């Protein structure tokens, strides 16, 4: 499309020429050296100072835009009477001019198509059926683009802008519930990449919703459209790590690596310690190291979500131990759970996680120490330190700044049991949980529960439960299998 600029200021004319030619490959811009509009240009961009001059004449049926520094009725009336497409008053935003020219250019392209003869109904490159259930193979090289907006309500707007954009060659648009898929005939990857760069930049000027665009060129011709569709869906899942506001070409496919989604006993113990000691900085470092420093190949996002819910379980245990059951805390906890399950970008989940923990720990600081009994304080310290085999009555007394004899006597009077009995019971309960929920060796269970030697652990465990650790584990397996069989029968 040819555009002729009739602008009095040479610097402004050069700037407008650069702006327009940088947007489109098929736009030719000519700067008139005088008030001469006698060319075969399709669009004229004219300084209104020329229009207001009596001797100036527009070509018949000219399509033109006016630019003026004077916001007067006479200027607007003159432009309207000569059927200007629009008039822009200086200073104007460049994207406003680009948008006007884009609309005119869209008309120009349609007119070119009509001049070639009656518009024939074209056959689509591919159909929804090919994506979902078909085995149709790509007969020609194609480029797939997956475009996802950060706000789903922008999907319709996105489809309209894609339909109007000047992509070279034949392409088809397929809206889905959370992204748009575009399939192009592929001849020159560089040209298509440039077209998407222009689209990406134009979108950012007109919408505050961010876009993520994955481009994937397939020149093999051997893959089915369904295989390519599945690959693009996997790219969409990677937004969990990449976030929004990116445009990237993906040459190869990728796979998720394996990861254990559950916290190990050592990690659970670490979380208990960090929460009990209100170590906000340590928690932040742990979360950032565990989740925000991941490198490709990434773990499956669903496994990461499960791991985050495992941490939530430790937070729930802490809330229960601290009797944090207010309506506000419960509401915030359930909002965080919903964020873990549904938020598409991991960075936002971690940010919400850390904000919730900081607020939660700050609220526990407000609990007056004097309102809690000595037994409560001791039980909190046991819950935080039972895993440490060297931790004992003396260490607890030092943390609470009280003599160990006084602590032993007062705790026994308040709790109705000795300190050593309470500590042993806590360690045995943790050992039961590990024997039931994990496949850790007995020696590792002993160590994780806070026992120095596995033989001593086995003896005390049998004294408390009537079974050895191995017998207890086997009994639990039998109970679990019976429960599964009964459920299947029902």
C-alpha positions in Angstrom: 0.0 0.0 0.0 1.3 3.4 -1.0 1.1 6.3 1.5 2.0 9.9 0.6 3.0 12.3 3.4 2.3 16.0 2.9 3.9 17.4 6.1 5.5 20.8 6.4 8.0 19.9 9.1 10.7 17.6 7.4 11.7 16.0 10.8 8.1 15.2 11.6 7.7 13.7 8.1 10.8 11.5 8.5 9.6 10.3 11.9 6.1 9.4 10.5 7.7 7.6 7.6 9.9 5.5 10.0 6.9 4.7 12.2 4.7 3.4 9.4 7.4 1.4 7.5 8.5 -0.2 10.8 5.0 -1.6 11.3 4.3 -3.3 8.0 6.4 -4.9 5.2 4.1 -4.0 2.3 3.7 -0.3 3.1 5.6 2.2 0.9 5.8 5.7 2.2 6.6 8.7 0.1 7.4 12.2 1.4 6.1 15.0 -0.8 8.5 17.9 -1.3 5.7 20.3 -2.0 1.9 20.6 -1.7 1.6 18.1 -4.5 -1.0 15.3 -4.0 -1.1 14.1 -7.6 0.2 10.5 -7.2 -1.3 7.1 -7.2 -1.0 6.7 -3.4 -3.9 4.9 -1.7 -3.6 6.9 1.5 -2.6 10.6 2.1 -1.5 11.9 5.5 -1.8 15.7 5.1 -0.9 18.7 7.3 -4.1 20.7 7.7 -2.2 23.8 6.9 -2.2 22.6 3.2 -5.9 21.8 3.3 -6.9 25.2 4.7 -5.2 26.8 1.7 -7.6 27.6 -1.1 -5.4 26.6 -4.0 -4.7 23.1 -2.6 -6.7 20.3 -4.3 -7.1 16.7 -3.2 -7.1 13.9 -5.8 -10.7 12.8 -6.6 -12.0 10.3 -4.0 -8.8 10.4 -2.0 -8.5 8.5 1.3 -6.8 10.8 3.7 -5.9 11.6 7.3 -5.4 15.1 8.6 -2.8 16.3 11.1 -3.1 19.7 12.8 -1.8 21.8 15.7 -5.0 23.9 15.9 -8.0 22.6 17.7 -10.6 24.9 16.0 -14.1 24.4 14.7 -13.0 25.6 11.2 -10.2 22.9 11.0 -12.6 20.1 12.0 -15.4 21.3 9.7 -13.0 21.5 6.8 -11.7 18.0 7.4 -15.3 16.6 7.7 -16.5 18.4 4.6 -13.7 16.9 2.5 -14.4 13.4 4.0 -11.3 12.8 6.0 -11.0 9.5 7.7 -9.9 11.2 10.9 -8.0 14.2 12.1 -5.2 14.0 14.7 -4.2 16.9 16.8 -0.7 17.4 17.9 0.7 16.0 20.1 -0.9 12.6 19.4 0.0 9.1 20.5 1.8 7.2 17.7 -0.4 4.1 18.3 -3.5 6.2 17.4 -2.1 6.9 13.9 -1.0 3.2 13.6 -4.4 2.0 14.5 -6.1 4.3 11.9 -3.6 3.2 9.2 -4.2 -0.4 10.1 -7.9 -0.1 9.6 -7.4 1.6 6.2 -4.9 -1.0 5.2 -7.3 -3.8 6.1 -9.8 -2.2 3.7 -7.1 -1.9 1.0 -6.3 -5.7 1.3 -10.0 -6.6 1.0 -10.3 -4.4 -2.1 -7.3 -6.1 -3.7 -8.9 -9.5 -3.1 -12.1 -8.3 -4.7 -10.3 -7.0 -7.8 -9.0 -10.4 -8.5 -12.5 -11.7 -9.0 -15.3 -13.3 -7.0 -14.2 -14.4 -3.5 -14.1 -18.2 -3.4 -14.8 -20.0 -0.2 -11.4 -21.2 0.9 -10.8 -24.6 2.4 -9.3 -24.5 5.9 -5.8 -25.8 6.4 -6.9 -27.9 9.4 -10.1 -28.4 11.5 -11.0 -28.9 15.1 -11.6 -32.6 14.3 -8.0 -32.9 13.1 -6.8 -31.6 16.4 -8.9 -33.7 18.7 -9.7 -37.1 17.0 -8.2 -37.2 13.5 -5.1 -38.7 12.1 -4.6 -36.2 9.3 -1.0 -35.4 8.5 0.4 -32.0 7.5 0.9 -32.1 3.8 2.9 -28.9 3.7 5.2 -27.2 6.3 3.1 -25.3 8.9 3.7 -23.0 11.8 1.7 -23.3 14.9 1.3 -20.4 17.3 -0.3 -20.7 20.7 -1.4 -17.3 22.1 -2.6 -17.1 25.7 -3.8 -13.8 27.4 -3.3 -13.3 31.1 -7.0 -12.5 31.4 -9.5 -14.9 29.8 -12.1 -12.2 29.2 -9.7 -10.8 26.5 -10.0 -14.0 24.3 -12.7 -12.5 22.0 -10.8 -9.3 21.6 -7.6 -11.3 20.8 -9.4 -13.3 18.1 -10.7 -10.1 16.5 -7.2 -8.6 16.4 -5.8 -11.8 14.9 -8.4 -11.7 12.2 -7.5 -8.2 11.3 -3.7 -8.5 11.5 -1.7 -8.7 8.3 -0.2 -12.2 8.5 1.3 -13.4 5.2 -0.2 -16.3 3.3 -3.1 -18.5 4.4 -3.8 -19.0 8.1 -6.7 -20.3 10.3 -7.6 -19.3 13.8 -9.0 -21.7 16.5 -10.2 -20.3 19.8 -10.1 -22.6 22.8 -11.3 -22.0 26.3 -8.0 -20.6 27.6 -5.9 -19.8 24.5 -6.0 -19.3 20.7 -4.3 -21.6 18.3 -3.3 -20.2 14.8 -2.1 -22.4 12.0 -0.1 -20.9 9.1 1.3 -22.1 5.9 5.0 -21.9 6.3 7.3 -20.5 3.6 9.5 -18.0 5.4 9.8 -18.4 9.2 11.6 -15.1 9.5 8.7 -13.2 7.9 6.1 -14.9 10.1 8.3 -14.2 13.2 8.4 -10.5 12.2 4.7 -10.4 11.7 4.2 -11.8 15.2 6.6 -9.3 16.7 4.6 -6.5 15.2 1.3 -8.0 16.5 2.9 -8.5 19.9 4.0 -4.8 20.0 0.6 -3.5 18.8 -1.3 -5.6 21.3 0.8 -4.1 24.2 -0.2 -0.6 23.1 -3.9 -1.3 23.2 -4.4 -3.7 26.0 -3.2 -4.1 29.6 -3.7 -7.9 29.4 -0.3 -9.6 28.8 0.2 -12.2 26.1 2.4 -15.3 26.0 3.1 -16.5 22.4 4.7 -19.8 21.5 5.7 -20.3 17.9 6.6 -23.8 16.6 7.5 -24.5 13.0 7.0 -28.1 11.7 8.7 -28.8 8.4 8.7 -32.6 8.7 5.3 -33.2 7.1 5.2 -36.5 8.9 3.4 -35.6 12.0 -0.4 -35.5 12.5 -2.2 -32.4 13.4 -3.3 -34.1 16.6 0.3 -34.7 17.6 1.2 -31.1 16.9 -1.9 -29.9 18.9 -0.8 -32.0 21.9 2.7 -30.5 21.7 1.2 -27.0 21.7 -0.9 -27.8 24.7 2.2 -28.8 26.6 3.8 -25.5 25.7 0.7 -23.9 27.2 1.3 -25.8 30.5 4.8 -24.2 30.6 3.3 -20.8 31.3 3.4 -22.1 34.8 7.1 -21.5 34.7 7.4 -18.8 32.0 4.6 -16.5 33.0 3.1 -14.0 30.6 4.5 -11.2 28.4 6.8 -13.4 26.2 7.1 -14.2 22.5 9.4 -17.2 21.8 10.1 -19.7 19.0 10.3 -23.3 20.2 12.3 -25.5 17.9 12.0 -28.8 19.8 9.5 -30.4 22.1 10.1 -30.9 25.8 9.2 -33.3 28.6 8.6 -33.0 32.3 11.1 -34.6 34.6 10.2 -36.7 37.6 10.0 -35.3 41.1 8.8 -36.5 44.5 5.8 -34.3 45.2 5.7 -35.1 48.9 7.9 -33.7 51.6 10.4 -36.1 53.1 10.4 -36.7 56.8 13.5 -34.5 57.1 11.7 -31.7 55.1 8.6 -32.0 57.3 10.8 -31.7 60.4 12.5 -28.6 58.9 9.1 -27.0 58.3 8.0 -27.7 61.8 11.2 -26.1 63.1 10.9 -23.0 60.8 7.3 -22.4 61.7 7.8 -22.9 65.5 10.8 -20.5 65.5 9.0 -18.0 63.2 12.0 -18.0 60.8 10.4 -16.0 58.0 13.8 -15.4 56.2 14.6 -19.1 56.3 11.1 -20.0 54.9 11.5 -17.4 52.1 14.9 -18.9 51.2 13.5 -22.4 51.3 10.6 -21.6 49.0 12.7 -19.6 46.5 15.4 -22.3 46.4 12.9 -25.1 46.0 10.6 -23.5 43.5 12.0 -20.4 41.8 15.4 -21.7 40.8 14.1 -24.7 38.8 15.8 -25.3 35.4 14.7 -27.2 32.3 13.7 -29.9 32.2 11.0 -28.8 34.6 8.9 -31.0 36.8 5.2 -31.5 35.9 3.3 -28.4 37.2 0.7 -30.7 38.8 3.5 -32.4 40.9 4.7 -29.0 42.0 1.1 -28.1 43.1 1.0 -31.4 45.1 4.3 -30.5 46.8 2.9 -27.1 47.7 -0.2 -28.7 49.3 2.2 -30.9 51.3 3.7 -27.7 52.7 0.2 -26.4 53.3 -0.4 -29.6 55.4 2.5 -28.6 57.7 1.1 -25.1 58.0 -2.3 -26.6 59.0 -0.6 -28.6 61.7 1.0 -25.5 63.0 -2.3 -23.6 62.9 -4.0 -26.4 64.9 -1.2 -26.5 67.5 -1.5 -22.8 68.0 -5.3 -22.8 68.0 -5.4 -20.3 65.1 -8.9 -20.9 64.0 -10.3 -17.4 63.6 -12.6 -16.8 60.6 -10.1 -14.4 59.0 -7.2 -16.9 59.2 -9.4 -19.8 57.9 -10.6 -17.6 55.0 -7.0 -16.6 54.1 -5.9 -20.3 54.3 -8.6 -21.5 51.9 -7.8 -18.6 49.5 -4.2 -19.7 49.5 -5.3 -23.3 48.8 -7.4 -22.1 45.8 -4.4 -20.1 44.6 -2.2 -23.2 44.7 -4.8 -25.3 42.8 -5.8 -22.7 40.1 -3.3 -19.9 39.7 -1.6 -20.5 36.2 1.8 -18.9 37.1 4.0 -20.4 39.8 5.7 -17.1 40.7 2.3 -15.7 41.8 1.6 -18.8 43.9 4.9 -18.5 45.8 4.4 -14.8 46.3 0.9 -15.5 47.8 2.4 -18.3 49.9 5.1 -16.1 51.5 2.6 -13.3 52.2 0.3 -15.7 54.0 3.1 -17.2 56.1 4.5 -13.8 57.1 1.0 -12.7 58.2 0.4 -15.9 60.0 3.6 -15.8 61.9 3.1 -12.2 62.7 -0.2 -13.0 64.2 1.3 -15.7 66.5 3.7 -13.1 67.9 0.7 -11.2 69.2 -0.2 -14.2 71.5 0.7 -13.0 75.0 3.2 -15.4 76.6 1.6 -14.9 80.0 -1.8 -16.3 78.8 -0.4 -19.7 78.0 0.4 -22.3 80.6 3.8 -23.7 81.2 2.5 -27.1 79.9 1.5 -25.4 76.6 4.9 -23.8 76.2 6.7 -27.1 76.9 4.5 -29.1 74.5 5.3 -26.5 71.8 9.0 -26.9 72.4 8.7 -30.7 72.3 6.8 -30.5 68.9 9.5 -28.3 67.5 12.5 -30.3 68.7 11.5 -34.0 69.2 13.5 -35.0 66.1 16.8 -33.9 67.7 18.1 -36.9 69.7 20.3 -34.6 71.9 17.4 -32.4 72.9 16.2 -33.0 76.4 14.8 -31.5 79.6 17.8 -29.3 80.1 17.7 -27.9 76.6 14.0 -27.1 77.0 14.6 -25.4 80.3 17.3 -23.3 78.7 15.0 -22.2 75.9 12.3 -21.2 78.4 14.8 -19.6 80.8 13.8 -21.7 83.8 15.7 -24.2 86.0 15.3 -27.7 84.8 14.1 -29.0 88.2 11.5 -26.3 88.4 10.4 -27.0 84.9 10.1 -30.8 85.6 8.1 -30.3 88.8 5.7 -27.6 87.4 5.1 -29.4 84.1 4.3 -32.7 85.8 1.9 -30.8 88.1 0.1 -29.1 85.2 0.2 -31.9 82.6 -0.2 -34.9 84.8 2.8 -36.6 83.3 6.5 -36.2 83.3 8.5 -34.4 80.7 10.3 -37.6 79.6 7.0 -39.4 79.1 5.6 -36.5 77.0 8.8 -36.4 74.9 8.8 -40.2 74.4 5.1 -40.2 73.4 5.7 -37.6 70.8 8.6 -39.5 69.3 6.6 -42.8 69.3 3.7 -41.1 67.5 6.0 -39.7 64.8 7.6 -43.1 64.4 4.1 -44.6 63.9 3.3 -42.0 61.2 6.5 -42.7 59.4 6.0 -46.5 59.5 2.5 -46.1 58.2 3.0 -43.4 55.5 6.6 -44.1 54.2 8.8 -47.0 53.2 11.8 -45.7 55.1 14.1 -48.4 56.7 13.5 -48.9 60.4 16.9 -47.4 61.2 15.9 -44.2 59.3 12.5 -44.1 61.0 14.3 -44.3 64.4 16.7 -41.4 63.5 13.9 -39.2 62.1 11.8 -39.7 65.2 14.6 -38.6 67.5 16.1 -41.9 68.8 19.8 -42.3 69.0 20.0 -46.1 68.4 17.5 -48.2 66.4 17.8 -51.1 69.0 16.7 -48.8 71.8 13.9 -47.4 69.6 12.6 -50.9 68.8 12.6 -51.8 72.5 10.7 -48.7 73.6 8.4 -48.9 70.6 7.4 -52.5 71.6 6.9 -51.4 75.2 4.5 -48.7 74.2 2.6 -50.5 71.4 3.0 -54.2 72.1 4.6 -54.7 68.6 8.0 -54.3 67.0 8.2 -51.5 64.4 8.3 -54.1 61.6 5.2 -55.8 63.0 3.4 -52.5 63.3 4.2 -51.6 59.7 3.0 -55.0 58.4 -0.2 -54.7 60.3 -0.9 -51.3 58.8 -0.3 -52.7 55.3 -2.9 -55.5 56.0 -5.4 -52.9 57.2 -4.8 -50.7 54.1 -5.3 -53.7 51.7 -8.4 -54.8 53.5 -9.8 -51.2 53.3 -9.1 -51.1 49.5 -10.7 -54.5 49.0 -13.8 -53.5 51.0 -14.1 -50.2 49.0 -13.9 -52.1 45.7 -16.5 -54.6 46.8 -18.9 -51.8 47.7 
